[in-house]
Amino acid sequence: MQHYSQLFIEIWQEACRHIQIAESCTSFHAIIAKYLPVEQLLIFRLNRTTRTLEPLAVSPHSEYNAPGLRHLLPQEAAILQKWAENDNPLRWNTSAAPPPEADALLQTHSTTGSWLAAPVSDTAGHTGFVAMRADNHNQFKTSHEEIIQKLREPLAAALQNDLRLRELHELRNAAEADKSAAMRRLGREKLSTEIVGSNGGLRSVMQRVEQVAQADVPVLIIGETGTGKEVIARAVHEHSQRANGPFVRVNSGAIPPELIDSELFGHEKGAFTGANTSRHGWFERADGGTLLLDEIGELSLPAQIRLLRALQEGEIQRVGGNSIIHVNVRVIAATHRDLPAMVQTGKFREDLWYRLNVFPVVLPPLRERKSDLHDLTAHFCERAAHRFGFRVLYPDQNDLATLADYDWPGNIRELASVIDRAVILGEGEHLDIQRALGGTYRTAENKPGIQAASPPQEDIILPLNTALRRHIESALQKTHGRIDGPFGAARILEINPHTLRAKMRKLGINRNAFRM
């Protein structure tokens, strides 16, 4: 089992990324395949109340053609529930009759090859199942059952994260609908406040927003992660003639490839297994308003083709449907990627690029608009004080100087997190900016990530502190900034966590720079 310790570390790291499990499944598969002969990985969720089984994720995607809920027969549900209660893994090959649990779990899937499966339950009582398939030449062994037992805990954490993200997603959509309805009832056109920095570092950006808002053409917002692309997209929407219509945001990178058509364009009842009702896609939900396609560079090439048609013709067709549906939607695309470079390498369609790039808006990173730090910090201090129940405190000149000395790789999003930490650490008495930043700050000339990625040449003898700094930074990169615990940097470096923190303070290492 010692041989597989790295497998468990890597799986835990992926499970802790707090993303939808469909997005993590490909990474899980790649990690496990380095240690076990896994050809395919499937993850399911069982709803005991409604007796439904939902395939959450599969890798590779192309080998699975049955998305959506499957309603279980009473005997199937009883078999799976009993299996979950017994909490034991199962292993079988096609050379023998599969166990009844396999028939209940994989009814819509080919059961050829060697299989290894186990129930997965999280702390909230939700039940799932993980199944791995190998070909007949690389069958699973008895020793592999112990490995899947160890994998169930991180996979359960990933399942719980997935459920929470889905719930937040649904709540966000409901809140957006409630907001629109409330504005109509109150006779108000919009509910917005002035964007911090609109008269400073974002002056030119807001001028472009005002120019394009009434034009009703596609807008492409380009900027690093955390620069506020969604805020600017909402500003375009609220300044446009569509302000009373819905504003719908879709994270293009979070949609599994096999569900893109259903998510964007909807589906008809019976279009595929589990499609028990018709469903409106994002284009229909945004009809009369604005659709923000966030992280547009993450869309697959086939999805780009179908998106281009919807943009050009203003028409969509639901999955399993025959009728053409006309939609009136303004599309705003956002990305942190270099789309022209992706066009050159064939990863992004040139015709879609020209269609989206009608009016580009480029957001400056926070390091290029540090004149806004005072107003931004005051805004986040007021917001944090209100959220946490403390009196409002503002940074002094020393705090502002410390903040200005940092290069903010996470931009506005990182600044908001730092201020939240500073308010909490100060316990309402003061702002603990130094501790919130980890006691150090990274400047443009001294970026830990870049140093760690560029090892010194063999003929150069580095100063001891420099070599030690890079070694610690390598460990922090591997653990994504985590210090304590069985998967923290202190365990890798075999030193006490308090000792590691002391060395980090002395060497000027900021753990926040390595967090995912």
N, C-alpha and C positions, 0 to 999 in steps of 0.2 A: 504493500500500500504506500510505502514511502516513495516509490517510483512515480506515483500519481499525485504527489502533493502539489506539483506545479499545475496540473490539470484543475484541481480544486481551487487554487488561487485565481487562475484565469477565469474560471466560470463565475466565481464570486465577484470579480471585478466587473465582468460584463453584466451580471445580475443587478449590480448596484448603480448602473448608469441611469436608472429611473426613466426608461423609455418603454414604448409598447413592445410586448413580447414578440410580435410579428417582425419587428425590426431587429430584435436581438437573436432571433432563431438562427439566422445565417451565421452569426458569430459563434453561437453555441455549437453549431454543427462543425464549423472549421476547427474550433478548439478541441472538441471531443475526438474528431477524426485523426488528430495527431497521436492519440493514445489508443483508440479502439477502432475496429474495422467498420465504421459507421458509413453506410451509403445514404441513409435518409433518417431525418429526425422529425418527429411529429409531437405536437403539444396540444392537449385538449383540455377543456373545462367542462365539468359536469354540474348542472343545476339540478339539485335533488328535488327542489320544490316543483319545478315545471317538467321534470323528467326530460331534459334536453341535453344534448351533447354538442358542444361547439368546438370545431377545429380552429384553434387560435393561430397556429403557426406551423409551417412545414418548410423544410429545406432539404433538397432544392425545390423551389416553387413549382417548376414545370411538371413534376411527377404527381401532383395532387390536383384533382379536378372537381372537388366537392365542397366548396366553401359554404358557409351558412350553418344555421342550427339544424340538428337532426333530432326529431322527436323519437324517443325510445319507446319500445314496447314495454309493458310492465315487467316482463321477465328479464329483459335486457337491463332495465334500470336497477332491478333487484340484484342482478349479478354484479354490476359495476359498484353498487353501493356496498355490497358485502366484501368485494375485493378491496375497496378503499378502507373499510373497517379492519380487515385482516392486515393490511399494510405490508404486504409481501411482494417482492418483485417476481416476475414470471419470465421464463426463457423457453422458447420453443422453435422448432424447425419445421419446414414444410414436408420433410420426410415422414413426419408423424402428424396425427390429427391435432389441430390447435386446441388449446383450452377454451372453454365457453367464454371466458373473459375476453379473449382475443376476437372471437366472433362478434361480441357486443361492441367492442371498441373500434374495430377496423372493418365494419360491415361494408362501407363504401370504398374500401381500399384493397388493393391486391395484397395478399398475405404471403407472397413468395419470399423465399430467402430465410435467413435466421433472424429471430426477433428477440428483443429484450425490452421489457416494459415494466412500469411501476407506477403506483398511485402517488400523487403529490398533493399534500394538503398544507395550507398556510395557517398562520396563527388565528386568522379570523374565521376558520372553519370552512373555507372554500376548497372544493375538491377538484383536482386536475389529474391528468395522466400524461406521462412521457413515454414515448415508444421509439425504439431505435431499430433500424433494419440493416442487416449486412447481407452480402450475397452468399450463395451456397458454398463458395470456396473459402470464406473467412467467417466461420460460424462463431457465435459468442460462446464463451466458456463459463464454467461455474464461478470462477474468480471474478468475472465481470459483474455478477449480481451484487457483490459487495460495493463495487464502484458506483453502480447506479443508486445504491442506497445512500452513499455519501453525496451524490449530486442532487438528491431530492430537496435538501434544505435551500441551496441557492436558487434552484428552479422555483421553489415555492415562493421565495422572496420576489422573483421576477413576475410570477403570476399575480401576486398581491399588488405590485407596482402597476402592472397592466390594468388591473381592475380599477385602481384609484385614478389612473389617467383617463380611463374611459368615463368614469363618473364625473371627473372634472370637465371633460370635453362636453358631455351632455349638459352639465350645469351651465357651462359657458354659453352654449347655444341657446338654452332656455332663457338665460339672463339677457342675451342680445335681443331675443324676441320680445321679452317683457319690457325692455328699455324702449324699443320702437313703439310698442303699444301704449306705454305710459306717455311718451312724448306726443302721440296723436291725441290722447285723451286730454292732456293739459294744453293742447294747442301750441306747443313749442316746437320750434324747428330742430333744435339740437341741444345736447347737454354736453358741453365741452368747456375746457378752461384753456387759457393761453399756454402754449408750449414753452417750457423753460428754454431760454436761449434763442427764442425767435427774433429778438432784437440784438442778439450778439453773434455767437458763432454759427447759428442757423439762419442768419438773416437772408443769405442768398438762397438757401434751400426753401424757405418760406415764400420767397418771391417767386420761385419756380412753381411751388404748390398753387399759389394764387393764379399764375399764368395758365396752368393746365387744368385746374379744377373744373372750369366751365366748358372746357373743350370736348369732354366726353370721349377721349381717345385712350388707348392703353398706355399705362405708365409703368416704367421699369425702375424700381428703387434698388440702388446698389450701395452696399455698405458692409463693413465688418460686423461680425456677430455682436449683439448688444448695443448697436448704435441707435436703435429706435426706429427700425424700418416699419413696424406695424403702426407706431404712433403717427408717422408721416402719412402712411396709407389712410389712416382714419381721418387725418386732416384733409387730405384730398377729397375723401368721401363727404365730409361734413361741410366743405366749401362748395360742393357741387350741387347740381339740381336733383341729385339722387339722395340727398341727405335724409329725406323722410323714408327712404327704402331701407332694406336690410343691408348690413355689412357683415359678410361671411368670410372668415379666415380659414384656409386649409393649409396644413403643413404637408406639402407635396412629398417630402422625403419620408413621412411616416406612414404613407399608404402602401400596403403590400402590393406588389405588381399584379397579382391575380385579382385584386379587388379595385383596381383603379377605375375601370369602366363603371362599376356599380357605385363607387363613391362619388365620382364626378357627374355621371349622367343618370344614375338611378337604375332600378330594375323593375320588371313586371313580376307579378305573382307566378311562381312556377318556373322562373327563368333558369334556376338551378336548384340543386338539393338544399332545402332549408329556406328557400325564398317563399315564405308562406303568405306574404302580403307584398303589395307594390310599395316601392320606396322612391321618394324624390331624391335626386342627387344634388350636389352642391350648386350646380348651375341653376336648377329650378328653385332652390331655396333662396338664391341671391337674385332672382328675377325682379327687375325694377330697381335694383340696388347695385352694390359693388362686391366683387369677389376678389379677395386677396389670395393669390397663390404664392404662399411663402416657400422659400427654398426651391424655386422653380428649377434650379440646376440639378436637383436630385431626381427629376422625372426620367423614366426610362424612355428610350427612343420610340418604341411603339406607342406609348402614352402621349409623347410629343406630337405624333402624327394626328391622333384623334383630337387632341387639344387644338391643334392648328385649324382643323375643319370647323370646330365649334366657334373659334374666334372669327374665322373668315365669313362663315355663312350665318352665324347666329342661330344655328339649329343643332339640336341634339336628338339622340335616339336612345331610349332606355334599353338596357340589356334584356333581351327576350321580347322586345316590343317591335312593332312594325310601323308605327306612326311616327312622323316627324314632329318634334315639339319646338316651337319658336321661343327663344328666350331673349330678354333685353337686359343684358348684364355688362357692366363695365369691369374689365379685368385689370387688376394691378398686380404685377409680378414683383417679387423681391428675392434677392439672392446676395450671398457673400462670396460667391464664386466668380472666377474670371470667365464669363461666358464667351467672349471673343476667342479666347484660347481654347475653350472646349469646342467651339465651332471648327477651329483649325484642326483639332485632333479627331473630329467626327463624333464627339460625345454629346453635342447639342446641335439640333437641326438649324441650318442657316436660315431657312425660310421662316421658322418660328422666331428666331432671333430678330429678324427684320420686322416681324409682325409685332413683337413685344416692345422693341426699342424705338417706339414712335417718339416718346418723350422721356428720356432718362433723367433721374434725380439721384445725384451722388451724395451720400451722407458722409461728412467728415468724421473721423474717429475722435474720441475724446481728447487724445494727446495733441490734436491740432486745434482744439477749441477750449483750452484751459482757462480762457477768460470767463467761461461760463461756470467754472467750478464753484464760485461763491454762491450763485443763484441755485445751481443744481443741489449743492450740499444743503442749503437752507430748506429747499423744497423737500428733500428726503428726510431731513431732521424733523420737520413738521409732520410728515407722514408717519415716520417711525414712532414719534411721541404719541400720536393719536392711536396708533395700532397697539402699542405696548402699555399705554396708560401712564406714561411719564410726562413730566413737564417739558416744554419745548426748550431745547438748548441748541445754541448755534456754535460753530467752530470759531476758535480765535485765530489770530494771525499765524501762530506757530502751526496749528492744525492745517490751515490752508496751505502753508508752505510745504508741509509734509505731503499733503495730497497732490500738490502741483509737481512734486519731485518724482511722483510715480508715473509710469507710462501707460497704465490702464489697458492691458491687453483685452480685458472683458468689457471695456467701454462703460456706457451708462448702466448697464445691468450689474456690472461688478461694483460700480460706485454705490448703487443702491444697497447692495448686500453689505458692503463695508460699513456704511452709515448705520444700517440695522444692527450690525454687530457692535459698533461703537456705542450706540445708545444702550443696548442690553448690558454690555460690559461695564458701562459707566453707572448703571443702576439708577438713572435719573439724577445723579449728582454732577456728572461731567461727561464729556464725550471722550471715550478712550480710543482715539484714532490710532495710536501706535500699536496697541494690542490687536485692534481690528485688522490692521495690515500685517499682522504677524511680527511686528517689531522691526521690520525692514521694508524697503520699497525698491522696486526694480525700475531702473532707468533705461532709456533707449540704448545706452552704451553698455549696459550690463544685464543682459537677458539670460536668465538661467536656462531656459529651454534651448536657446541657441548654443550656449556653451556646452551643455550636456550632449547635444547632438553632434558636436564637432570636437572629437578627441584630439589631443595634442600629437604632433609628430614625434616619432620614436627618438629622434636625435636631439630633442629639446627636453631639458630637465626643468620641470615646473616647480615653483615654490610649494612648500608643503601645504600651506593653507589653500592655495589654488587647486591642488590635486585633491585635497580633502573635500573642498566645496563641490567639485565636479562629481566626486564619488557619491556624495550625499544626494546631489541633484539627480543622479541616475537612479538611485533607489526611490526617490520621491516621484520621478516620472513613472516608474514601474507600478507604484502603488497609488498613483493619481493623487498625491498629496497626503495620503493617509499615514499617520505616524504610529498610532497605538494599535493593539490587537494582533491576532495571529497573522493577518495579511498586511501589517503596516511596515513602514520602512525600518523602524527600530528592530523588528524581528529579523528582517533581511540582513541588516548591518550587525546584528547580535550585540546591541548595546541597550542600555536603559532608555526608555522614551524621554525621561527628564534630561538625561545627558545629551540626547540627540537634539532636543529643543535648545539647550544651552549652546551647543555648537552651532546650530543654525542661526541663533541670534548673533553670535560672535562673528560668523562668516557672512552675514547679510543675506540669508536665504529665506525667501518668502514661500511658504507652502501653498498659498492660494494660487500661485502661478501654475501649479501642476494639477489643480483640480479640474475634473472633467465637467 
